[in-house]
Amino acid sequence: MVPKKKRGLSAGRRPGAAGDGAEPPLSERGQYLQREYKLLSEQLDACEARVDQMLQENAFLDREAVRLREENRLYASYVSARAQRCAQAIVRLDEQNRVDLTQIHWQRAELASLYRGREDGVRTQLLEMEARAARMARQVQELQPYKELQLEQLARIRALERELLHMRVEHTQLLHRVKRRFLEDKAAFEREARQRVQSLARRAEREAARALIVHTQAIKADNGRLRQELLRLLRWAQLLHDTRRQLLEQREQLRREHEDTRDLARVHGWLRRGPDGPPLWPPPAPRLGSFAPSTAPSRVAPRAPSRAGSGSLLPSHSKETVDNDAAAEAASRGAGIDGVGGAEGAWSCSAGAKEVGHTSILAPGMTETDIARMDKWCQSRTGVQLARRS
């Protein structure tokens, strides 16, 4: 079968290979043969598939036949063993039945002898019972007068029973009346208790409403008080925040003033060098903008020496800065200048000055950077003093 498949596949590849080439199309007969070839190839493949299926089914049937033969052999061996066991069981049961029959006969003889002895005993007891019955009959005849007394007693017992029944009826009626009275009293007490509970409930509701109103009023009062306290705390927090911001601004301003004072003292030391002092730096080269006068107006106000209004709110380091600034200003005033200028009178930053400028020649030992710093310091001082006055 495998060679046929290979031959069919190789034959099926030939038309494809021929179709891939550049050969001309086949004639009508060639196309017919090609279709027949394809049809036969498909039928051959189908037949081969059926043959394979039949072979598989044949193999399956062979396996089933082998299995059935094995099962038949096992069943035959089982049937033979079972028949042998049945025969042996029959023989064994026959022997057992004979033994049981012998034992039953022996037990029957024993029971017969036993029941004969019991029969004699029962007959003796029967004779005794007959004698006792005769004696009882004679005693009954002797007790005949007591029977009349018994009848009288029975009549009295019946009368007492009727009286007891009558008493039970009366007792039942009395119980019903007592129960009815008890139920009426119970209903009355329940109505009274219900009314009292309702009155107590209404009273409790009124008390609860009154307590709720009182509690609500107290809560409203507490809320108002807490609201006022909150507003006061908010105002105080805002005041503290503003004070802190002002203090921070004052600290920054004082720090800048302290730095400017140190720069001023250093520049003042440079300006006060005399002929006997240390040698000055060589003057810088003249620049184009060094001879132009400054046109930026700057109003300078005298510095307020005391800050009594805000001294209590300043921190310790701010107070030290103010003290240092005051000491530097006193030193500059003792030297004979209001701001910066000295003997040359190149700078003026006093209370009566209306504008700040410099001469056409730079002060000895000063550069344009120092001059710009001095201008900035004078402007900041003027702004601070104007703010304090306002």
C-alpha positions in Angstrom: 0.0 0.0 0.0 2.8 2.5 0.8 4.4 2.3 -2.7 1.0 3.0 -4.3 0.7 6.2 -2.1 4.1 7.3 -3.1 3.4 6.7 -6.7 0.1 8.6 -6.5 1.9 11.5 -4.8 4.6 11.6 -7.3 2.1 11.4 -10.1 0.1 14.2 -8.4 3.2 16.4 -8.3 3.9 16.0 -12.0 1.0 18.1 -13.2 1.9 20.8 -10.8 5.5 20.7 -12.0 4.3 20.8 -15.6 2.0 23.6 -14.8 4.8 25.6 -13.2 6.8 25.5 -16.4 6.3 27.5 -19.6 4.6 24.7 -21.5 1.5 25.5 -23.7 -2.0 24.6 -22.4 -3.1 21.0 -22.9 -5.5 19.8 -25.5 -9.1 18.8 -24.7 -8.1 15.1 -24.6 -5.2 15.9 -22.2 -7.5 17.8 -20.0 -10.0 15.0 -20.0 -7.2 12.5 -19.2 -6.0 14.8 -16.4 -9.5 15.0 -14.9 -9.8 11.2 -15.2 -6.4 10.8 -13.5 -7.5 13.1 -10.7 -10.8 11.2 -10.3 -9.0 7.8 -10.3 -6.4 9.2 -7.8 -9.2 10.3 -5.5 -10.9 6.9 -5.8 -7.6 5.1 -5.2 -7.0 7.2 -2.1 -10.6 6.5 -0.8 -10.0 2.7 -1.4 -6.7 2.8 0.4 -8.4 4.6 3.3 -11.1 2.0 3.3 -8.5 -0.8 3.2 -6.7 0.8 6.1 -10.0 1.1 8.0 -10.8 -2.6 7.2 -7.4 -3.7 8.4 -7.9 -1.8 11.6 -11.3 -3.3 12.1 -9.9 -6.7 11.3 -7.2 -6.2 13.9 -9.8 -5.1 16.4 -12.0 -8.1 15.7 -9.0 -10.4 16.1 -8.3 -8.9 19.5 -12.0 -9.2 20.4 -11.9 -12.9 19.3 -8.8 -13.6 21.4 -10.5 -11.9 24.4 -13.7 -13.8 23.9 -11.8 -17.1 23.7 -10.0 -16.3 26.9 -13.3 -15.4 28.6 -14.9 -18.6 27.4 -12.0 -20.6 28.7 -12.2 -18.8 32.1 -16.0 -19.3 32.2 -15.7 -23.1 31.4 -13.1 -23.5 34.1 -15.4 -21.5 36.5 -18.4 -23.7 35.6 -16.5 -26.9 36.0 -15.1 -25.7 39.4 -18.6 -24.6 40.4 -20.2 -28.0 39.5 -17.5 -29.8 41.4 -18.1 -27.5 44.4 -21.9 -28.2 44.1 -21.3 -32.0 44.1 -19.0 -31.8 47.1 -21.6 -29.5 48.8 -24.3 -32.1 48.2 -22.3 -34.9 49.7 -21.3 -32.7 52.7 -25.0 -31.6 53.2 -26.1 -35.3 53.1 -23.7 -36.2 55.8 -24.7 -33.1 57.8 -28.4 -34.0 57.5 -27.8 -37.5 58.7 -25.9 -36.2 61.7 -28.6 -33.7 62.4 -31.3 -36.3 62.1 -29.5 -38.6 64.6 -29.2 -35.7 67.0 -32.9 -34.7 66.6 -34.0 -38.3 67.4 -31.8 -38.3 70.6 -33.2 -34.9 71.6 -36.8 -36.1 71.0 -36.3 -39.1 73.3 -34.9 -36.8 76.0 -37.8 -34.3 75.6 -40.3 -37.1 75.7 -38.9 -38.4 79.0 -38.7 -34.9 80.4 -42.4 -34.0 79.5 -43.6 -37.3 80.9 -42.2 -36.3 84.3 -43.7 -32.8 83.9 -47.1 -34.3 83.0 -47.1 -36.2 86.3 -46.2 -33.0 88.2 -49.0 -31.0 86.4 -51.6 -33.7 87.2 -50.6 -33.5 90.9 -50.9 -29.7 90.8 -54.4 -30.0 89.1 -55.6 -32.3 91.9 -54.3 -29.8 94.5 -56.1 -26.9 92.7 -59.4 -28.9 92.6 -59.1 -29.5 96.3 -58.4 -25.8 96.9 -61.5 -24.9 94.8 -63.7 -27.1 96.9 -62.4 -25.5 100.0 -63.0 -22.0 98.5 -66.6 -23.0 97.6 -67.2 -24.1 101.2 -65.7 -20.8 102.5 -68.0 -18.8 100.1 -71.0 -20.5 101.5 -69.8 -19.7 104.9 -69.3 -16.0 103.9 -72.8 -15.5 102.5 -73.9 -13.2 105.4 -70.9 -10.9 104.6 -72.2 -10.7 101.0 -75.3 -8.9 102.2 -73.1 -6.5 104.1 -71.1 -6.0 101.0 -74.2 -5.1 99.1 -75.2 -2.5 101.7 -71.7 -1.1 101.6 -71.9 -0.9 97.8 -75.2 1.0 98.0 -73.7 3.5 100.4 -70.6 3.8 98.1 -72.9 4.6 95.2 -74.7 7.3 97.3 -71.4 8.8 98.3 -70.3 8.8 94.7 -73.4 10.7 93.7 -72.8 13.2 96.5 -69.2 13.5 95.4 -70.3 14.2 91.8 -72.7 16.9 93.1 -69.9 18.5 95.1 -67.6 18.4 92.1 -70.2 20.2 90.0 -70.6 22.8 92.7 -66.9 23.1 93.0 -66.6 23.5 89.2 -69.2 26.3 89.2 -67.4 28.0 92.1 -64.1 27.8 90.2 -65.8 29.3 87.1 -67.2 32.2 89.1 -63.8 32.8 90.8 -62.1 32.6 87.4 -64.5 35.0 85.9 -64.1 37.4 88.8 -60.3 37.0 88.5 -60.4 37.7 84.7 -62.6 40.8 85.3 -60.2 42.1 88.0 -57.3 41.3 85.8 -58.8 43.2 82.9 -59.6 46.1 85.2 -56.0 46.1 86.6 -54.6 45.9 83.0 -56.7 48.9 82.0 -55.6 50.8 85.0 -52.0 49.8 84.4 -52.3 50.7 80.7 -53.7 54.1 81.6 -50.9 54.7 84.2 -48.3 53.6 81.6 -49.8 56.0 79.0 -49.8 58.8 81.5 -46.3 58.0 82.5 -45.3 57.8 78.9 -46.9 61.2 78.2 -45.2 62.6 81.2 -41.9 61.1 80.1 -42.3 62.5 76.7 -43.0 66.0 78.1 -39.9 65.6 80.4 -37.8 64.4 77.5 -39.0 67.3 75.3 -38.2 69.8 78.1 -34.8 68.2 78.7 -34.2 68.2 74.9 -35.0 71.9 74.7 -32.8 72.6 77.7 -30.0 70.5 76.2 -30.5 72.2 72.8 -30.3 75.7 74.4 -27.2 74.7 76.3 -25.6 73.3 73.1 -26.6 76.5 71.3 -25.0 78.6 74.1 -21.9 76.4 74.0 -21.8 76.7 70.2 -22.0 80.5 70.4 -19.3 80.6 73.1 -17.1 78.3 71.1 -17.8 80.3 68.0 -16.7 83.5 69.7 -13.7 81.7 71.2 -12.9 80.4 67.7 -13.2 83.9 66.2 -11.1 85.3 68.9 -8.4 82.6 68.4 -8.6 83.2 64.6 -8.1 87.0 65.1 -5.3 86.3 67.5 -3.7 83.8 65.1 -4.0 86.4 62.3 -2.4 89.0 64.6 0.4 86.6 65.5 0.8 85.8 61.8 1.0 89.5 60.9 3.3 90.2 63.8 5.6 87.3 62.8 5.6 88.6 59.2 6.5 92.1 60.4 9.2 90.7 62.7 10.6 88.7 59.8 10.6 91.8 57.6 12.2 93.9 60.4 14.8 91.2 61.0 15.7 91.1 57.3 15.8 94.9 57.2 18.0 95.1 60.3 20.3 92.4 58.8 20.6 94.4 55.7 21.2 97.7 57.7 23.8 95.9 59.8 25.6 94.7 56.7 25.3 98.2 55.1 26.7 99.7 58.4 29.6 97.4 58.3 30.3 98.3 54.7 29.9 102.0 55.6 32.4 101.6 58.5 34.8 99.8 56.2 34.4 102.5 53.5 34.7 105.3 56.1 38.0 103.7 57.3 39.2 103.8 53.7 38.2 107.5 53.4 39.9 108.6 56.7 43.3 107.4 55.8 45.6 110.4 56.1 49.2 111.1 54.9 50.5 109.0 57.9 48.1 106.1 57.2 48.7 102.9 55.3 49.2 103.2 51.5 45.9 103.4 49.6 45.1 101.2 46.7 46.0 102.5 43.2 43.1 104.4 41.8 41.2 102.5 39.1 41.2 103.5 35.5 38.7 106.3 34.6 35.5 105.0 33.1 32.8 106.6 30.9 30.1 106.6 33.5 32.2 107.6 36.5 32.0 111.4 35.7 28.3 111.5 35.1 26.3 112.7 38.1 23.5 110.5 39.4 20.1 111.7 38.5 18.1 109.3 40.7 16.4 111.3 43.4 16.5 109.8 46.9 14.8 111.3 49.9 16.6 110.4 53.1 14.9 110.7 56.5 16.8 110.7 59.8 16.8 107.3 61.5 14.5 106.9 64.4 16.8 105.9 67.3 14.1 104.3 69.5 11.5 101.6 68.6 9.5 101.5 71.8 6.4 100.4 70.0 7.8 97.2 68.6 10.7 96.6 71.0 8.8 94.1 73.1 8.0 92.0 70.1 11.6 91.8 68.7 13.6 88.7 69.3 17.0 88.7 71.1 19.1 88.5 68.0 17.0 91.4 66.4 17.7 93.5 69.5 21.4 92.8 69.3 21.3 93.8 65.6 19.6 97.1 66.5 22.2 97.8 69.2 25.1 97.1 66.8 23.5 99.4 64.2 23.1 102.2 66.8 26.7 101.8 67.9 27.9 102.0 64.3 25.8 105.1 63.7 27.2 106.8 66.8 30.7 106.0 65.7 30.0 107.5 62.3 28.5 110.6 63.9 31.5 110.9 66.3 33.8 110.9 63.2 32.0 114.1 61.9 29.8 112.7 59.1 26.0 112.0 58.7 26.4 109.4 56.0 29.5 109.0 53.9 31.7 111.9 52.7 34.3 112.9 55.2 36.6 115.8 54.4 36.1 115.5 50.6 32.3 115.8 50.9 31.8 113.3 48.1 28.7 111.7 49.6 25.7 113.0 51.6 23.0 110.9 53.2 21.7 113.2 56.0 18.3 114.4 57.0 18.6 117.7 55.2 19.9 116.2 51.9 17.4 116.3 49.0 19.4 114.2 46.5 22.4 111.9 46.5 25.2 112.3 44.0 29.0 112.2 43.7 31.7 114.4 42.4 33.3 114.0 39.0 36.2 112.4 40.6 35.9 109.1 42.5 36.8 109.0 46.2 40.2 107.5 46.8 40.0 103.7 47.3 36.4 103.4 46.1 35.1 101.6 43.1 31.8 101.9 41.2 30.6 98.7 43.0 31.0 100.5 46.4 29.3 103.6 45.1 26.3 101.5 43.8 26.1 99.8 47.2 26.1 103.1 49.0 23.3 104.4 46.8 21.3 101.3 47.5 21.9 101.6 51.2 20.8 105.3 51.3 17.7 104.5 49.3 16.7 101.6 51.7 17.4 103.9 54.7 15.2 106.6 53.2 12.4 104.1 52.5 12.5 102.7 56.1 12.5 106.2 57.6 9.6 107.3 55.5 7.6 104.2 56.4 8.3 104.8 60.1 7.1 108.4 59.8 3.9 107.3 58.1 
